[in-house]
Amino acid sequence: MIKVERVMHSNRTRDEIVAYMADFSHAEQWDPGTITCRQVNANDPVEVGTAWLNVSSFRGRRTELRYELTRMSNERLTFVGRNKTATSTDDLHFEPHPGGTRITYSAQVEFHGIARLATPLLKREFGRLGDEVSQQLPAALQRALGPSAPGPQQP
């Protein structure tokens, strides 16, 4: 199993960030590996059980996972993606922080069958992807949500 965790900060409120991040199709904007991500039932509201088809590129190969929103609160979102080769869990935790929100992004990938043999060889590559997420996610929030309104300074 491969685990990656990164901590980021945004000047946006937790509620704004959770509302944006709950729609996993936005992964196209913040996940460096995602090529496309489409909600399975596009007209349905986003809630626990909502599913997306995610096409990603990793080490030059395309892979498709079906992700499901398994946890949704104003503090945490969890998405679990599966295909025959792997199970991928993206867990996002949101905490108020002076001047905005602290975001903890945790990704866990468990390979199945013969693919498990590649786990030790892929840890560094997943670490690099985590570094890219920590750069792209705050920038995507800024682009999508716009500049935050000036408010009182927090200690």
N, C-alpha and C positions, 0 to 999 in steps of 0.2 A: 504494500500500500504506500502511496505517495501522499504526503501532506505538505501544504504550503499555506502560510498565513502572512498577511500584510496588514498594516495599520495605516490609515489615511485620515486626513481631515478635510472638511468642506465648510465653507462659510454659510451654507444653506441649513435650514432647520431640518430636524429629524423627520418631521411629517412630510416635507417636500421631497426629501431623498427617498423615503420609503415608498411614497406614491409613484415616483419615477422608477425605482429599482424593482418594484413588484411586477412590472411588465417585463418579462425576461427577453422579449424581442429587442429591448434596448441593449442587450449584450452585443449587438452588432456595433454599437458605438463605444463600448468600454472594454470588451474582451478581445485581445489581439488575435486570438485564434478563430473567432467566429466569423464566418463568411455570411451566412444567413441564419435568421432565427424567426420563425413564424408561429403564431399561436394557432393551435389545431382548430379550434372553433372561434374564429376571429370575432364574432359578434357577442360572445359570452363575456360576462364580467370577469375580471381577474380575481380569483379567490383560491383557497386551498383546493387542489384537484385540477386546476387549470394546467393544460399541457401545451408544450411548444416542440416543434421539430427544429433542431439546431444542427446546422452543417458547419463543421470546423475543419481547419487545416492544421495538421501537426506533423512536423518534419517532412513536409512535402506531400503528405497523404491526406485525402479528404475522408472524414468520418461523419456519420449522422447519429445523433443521440436524441431520444425522446425525453425531454425534461418535464418534470411535474413540480408544481409548487406544493411543498409538503408542510410548510409552516409559514404563517403570516401574522405578524403582530407589529405594533409600532416600534418594537425594539429589535425584531429579528425576521429575516426571510431565509428560507431554505429551499433550494431547488435540487432535485435529484434526477440525473440523466442516466439513461441505460441504453445499451445495445448488447450484442452478443459477446463483445470483447471486453467491455468495461462498465463500471458504475462510477459516475462522477457526482460528487456532492459539492455544491457551492452554498456556503453558509455565510450570511452577512448579518453582522450585529451592529446596531446603531445606538450611540450614547450622546446625550447633550454634552457639549464641550464649550468652554469659553470661546465665543465668537462663532459658534456653529455646531458641527457634529463630528464626532469621532466614528469612523467606519472601520470595523475589523472584518476583513475578507479572509475566509478560510476555505480552501479547496482541498478535496480529498479524492483521489482516484484509486480505484481498486480494479486491477486487471483480472480477467477470468481465463481459465484454461491455460493453454500454452503461452498466451500473452503475458502471464505473470512472470515468466522468465526475464522479460525485458525491464521489469520494475527498477532494478538497481541502475541500469543504464540510462533511464529516463529522468531520474530525480533532478539532475542539474538542469535539464531542459525545462521541467516544470517550475523550478525555482526562477529561471529567467522569465517565464511567462508571468509568474507572480509579480516580479519586478515591473514588468510592462503594465500589468493591471493597475499597480499602485501609481503609475504615471497617468494612464489613460482614464481611469475612473473619475478622479476629481475634475479633469479637464472636460469630460463628457457631461458631468453634472453642470458645470459652468456654462457650457454651450446650450444645453437643453433647458436649463432653468433660468438662465440669464443672471445678470449681476444681482446680488442680494441687496435688499433695501438697507440703508444705514440705520443702525439701531443703537441703543445705549451700549457703551463699552462694558464688557463683563470682566471681572477680575481674572 
